[in-house]
Amino acid sequence: AAQGYGAGSDSYETSCVDNCSAKFFSSTARVGQRFAEIQAMKQQQQQS
């Protein structure tokens, strides 16, 4: 934990990191999904 924080900051910090990680992975998955959709559309356009 960062210096200067009182007792209990570890659990706050841990839950903050967990939250932030979950949001990051969620948005990364969304971006990946969107990228796959765009690639599929491009591939379809090339075939027609």
VMD Tcl script that builds the backbone (N, CA, C; Angstrom):
set m [mol new atoms 144]
animate dup $m
set s [atomselect $m all]
$s set {name element resname resid chain x y z} {
  {N N ALA 1 A 0.846 -1.193 0.000}
  {CA C ALA 1 A 0.000 0.000 0.000}
  {C C ALA 1 A 0.879 1.239 0.000}
  {N N ALA 2 A 0.311 2.321 -0.397}
  {CA C ALA 2 A 1.053 3.572 -0.417}
  {C C ALA 2 A 1.337 4.024 1.005}
  {N N GLN 3 A 2.438 4.702 1.198}
  {CA C GLN 3 A 2.791 5.169 2.535}
  {C C GLN 3 A 1.870 6.308 2.948}
  {N N GLY 4 A 1.631 6.415 4.255}
  {CA C GLY 4 A 0.859 7.527 4.774}
  {C C GLY 4 A -0.626 7.250 4.910}
  {N N TYR 5 A -1.089 6.117 4.468}
  {CA C TYR 5 A -2.510 5.800 4.599}
  {C C TYR 5 A -2.742 5.026 5.879}
  {N N GLY 6 A -3.909 5.194 6.458}
  {CA C GLY 6 A -4.231 4.529 7.713}
  {C C GLY 6 A -4.617 3.081 7.501}
  {N N ALA 7 A -5.006 2.429 8.571}
  {CA C ALA 7 A -5.424 1.030 8.510}
  {C C ALA 7 A -6.643 0.894 7.612}
  {N N GLY 8 A -6.726 -0.214 6.917}
  {CA C GLY 8 A -7.882 -0.463 6.063}
  {C C GLY 8 A -7.675 0.006 4.637}
  {N N SER 9 A -6.586 0.723 4.385}
  {CA C SER 9 A -6.376 1.217 3.026}
  {C C SER 9 A -6.042 0.074 2.068}
  {N N ASP 10 A -5.459 -1.005 2.600}
  {CA C ASP 10 A -5.121 -2.141 1.741}
  {C C ASP 10 A -6.354 -2.730 1.076}
  {N N SER 11 A -7.426 -2.904 1.848}
  {CA C SER 11 A -8.630 -3.491 1.269}
  {C C SER 11 A -9.254 -2.536 0.261}
  {N N TYR 12 A -9.199 -1.236 0.541}
  {CA C TYR 12 A -9.728 -0.250 -0.420}
  {C C TYR 12 A -8.906 -0.299 -1.699}
  {N N GLU 13 A -7.582 -0.319 -1.532}
  {CA C GLU 13 A -6.686 -0.344 -2.683}
  {C C GLU 13 A -6.910 -1.611 -3.503}
  {N N THR 14 A -7.041 -2.742 -2.826}
  {CA C THR 14 A -7.262 -4.012 -3.515}
  {C C THR 14 A -8.572 -3.993 -4.288}
  {N N SER 15 A -9.635 -3.512 -3.658}
  {CA C SER 15 A -10.925 -3.497 -4.350}
  {C C SER 15 A -10.889 -2.492 -5.491}
  {N N CYS 16 A -10.140 -1.407 -5.334}
  {CA C CYS 16 A -10.003 -0.407 -6.393}
  {C C CYS 16 A -9.284 -1.025 -7.594}
  {N N VAL 17 A -8.204 -1.744 -7.324}
  {CA C VAL 17 A -7.455 -2.403 -8.400}
  {C C VAL 17 A -8.322 -3.462 -9.075}
  {N N ASP 18 A -9.059 -4.236 -8.285}
  {CA C ASP 18 A -9.955 -5.252 -8.849}
  {C C ASP 18 A -10.989 -4.608 -9.765}
  {N N ASN 19 A -11.584 -3.523 -9.286}
  {CA C ASN 19 A -12.588 -2.792 -10.052}
  {C C ASN 19 A -12.010 -2.278 -11.363}
  {N N CYS 20 A -10.861 -1.640 -11.242}
  {CA C CYS 20 A -10.213 -1.047 -12.409}
  {C C CYS 20 A -9.841 -2.136 -13.414}
  {N N SER 21 A -9.310 -3.248 -12.931}
  {CA C SER 21 A -8.944 -4.359 -13.810}
  {C C SER 21 A -10.165 -4.907 -14.526}
  {N N ALA 22 A -11.249 -5.079 -13.792}
  {CA C ALA 22 A -12.479 -5.604 -14.392}
  {C C ALA 22 A -12.975 -4.674 -15.488}
  {N N LYS 23 A -12.952 -3.371 -15.240}
  {CA C LYS 23 A -13.391 -2.408 -16.250}
  {C C LYS 23 A -12.480 -2.446 -17.466}
  {N N PHE 24 A -11.165 -2.549 -17.217}
  {CA C PHE 24 A -10.201 -2.599 -18.312}
  {C C PHE 24 A -10.436 -3.830 -19.185}
  {N N PHE 25 A -10.569 -5.000 -18.557}
  {CA C PHE 25 A -10.778 -6.226 -19.324}
  {C C PHE 25 A -12.105 -6.194 -20.073}
  {N N SER 26 A -13.120 -5.617 -19.447}
  {CA C SER 26 A -14.424 -5.500 -20.087}
  {C C SER 26 A -14.337 -4.625 -21.331}
  {N N SER 27 A -13.682 -3.479 -21.207}
  {CA C SER 27 A -13.579 -2.588 -22.367}
  {C C SER 27 A -12.685 -3.188 -23.441}
  {N N THR 28 A -11.635 -3.893 -23.040}
  {CA C THR 28 A -10.761 -4.548 -24.008}
  {C C THR 28 A -11.532 -5.615 -24.783}
  {N N ALA 29 A -12.363 -6.374 -24.086}
  {CA C ALA 29 A -13.180 -7.396 -24.741}
  {C C ALA 29 A -14.157 -6.754 -25.717}
  {N N ARG 30 A -14.742 -5.613 -25.320}
  {CA C ARG 30 A -15.677 -4.897 -26.189}
  {C C ARG 30 A -14.977 -4.418 -27.457}
  {N N VAL 31 A -13.772 -3.864 -27.290}
  {CA C VAL 31 A -13.002 -3.387 -28.442}
  {C C VAL 31 A -12.669 -4.561 -29.361}
  {N N GLY 32 A -12.274 -5.688 -28.793}
  {CA C GLY 32 A -11.968 -6.872 -29.592}
  {C C GLY 32 A -13.176 -7.363 -30.364}
  {N N GLN 33 A -14.323 -7.354 -29.719}
  {CA C GLN 33 A -15.570 -7.781 -30.367}
  {C C GLN 33 A -15.901 -6.859 -31.530}
  {N N ARG 34 A -15.788 -5.569 -31.294}
  {CA C ARG 34 A -16.089 -4.574 -32.336}
  {C C ARG 34 A -15.118 -4.730 -33.507}
  {N N PHE 35 A -13.846 -4.941 -33.203}
  {CA C PHE 35 A -12.836 -5.132 -34.239}
  {C C PHE 35 A -13.181 -6.349 -35.095}
  {N N ALA 36 A -13.595 -7.432 -34.454}
  {CA C ALA 36 A -13.972 -8.646 -35.179}
  {C C ALA 36 A -15.166 -8.378 -36.093}
  {N N GLU 37 A -16.134 -7.600 -35.612}
  {CA C GLU 37 A -17.303 -7.262 -36.438}
  {C C GLU 37 A -16.885 -6.459 -37.668}
  {N N ILE 38 A -16.009 -5.491 -37.472}
  {CA C ILE 38 A -15.552 -4.656 -38.589}
  {C C ILE 38 A -14.787 -5.505 -39.601}
  {N N GLN 39 A -13.930 -6.392 -39.113}
  {CA C GLN 39 A -13.177 -7.274 -40.011}
  {C C GLN 39 A -14.126 -8.165 -40.816}
  {N N ALA 40 A -15.156 -8.682 -40.165}
  {CA C ALA 40 A -16.128 -9.541 -40.845}
  {C C ALA 40 A -16.865 -8.756 -41.925}
  {N N MET 41 A -17.229 -7.499 -41.628}
  {CA C MET 41 A -17.911 -6.668 -42.628}
  {C C MET 41 A -17.002 -6.397 -43.822}
  {N N LYS 42 A -15.730 -6.111 -43.552}
  {CA C LYS 42 A -14.777 -5.856 -44.638}
  {C C LYS 42 A -14.623 -7.097 -45.513}
  {N N GLN 43 A -14.544 -8.254 -44.869}
  {CA C GLN 43 A -14.387 -9.511 -45.599}
  {C C GLN 43 A -15.611 -9.778 -46.475}
  {N N GLN 44 A -16.793 -9.496 -45.944}
  {CA C GLN 44 A -18.027 -9.679 -46.710}
  {C C GLN 44 A -18.053 -8.749 -47.917}
  {N N GLN 45 A -17.629 -7.514 -47.729}
  {CA C GLN 45 A -17.619 -6.536 -48.814}
  {C C GLN 45 A -16.654 -6.958 -49.915}
  {N N GLN 46 A -15.540 -7.557 -49.543}
  {CA C GLN 46 A -14.553 -7.993 -50.529}
  {C C GLN 46 A -15.079 -9.170 -51.349}
  {N N GLN 47 A -15.911 -9.999 -50.744}
  {CA C GLN 47 A -16.428 -11.178 -51.436}
  {C C GLN 47 A -17.538 -10.819 -52.415}
  {N N SER 48 A -18.236 -9.721 -52.185}
  {CA C SER 48 A -19.352 -9.382 -53.069}
  {C C SER 48 A -18.951 -8.418 -54.167}
}
mol reanalyze $m
mol bondsrecalc $m
mol representation Tube
mol addrep $m
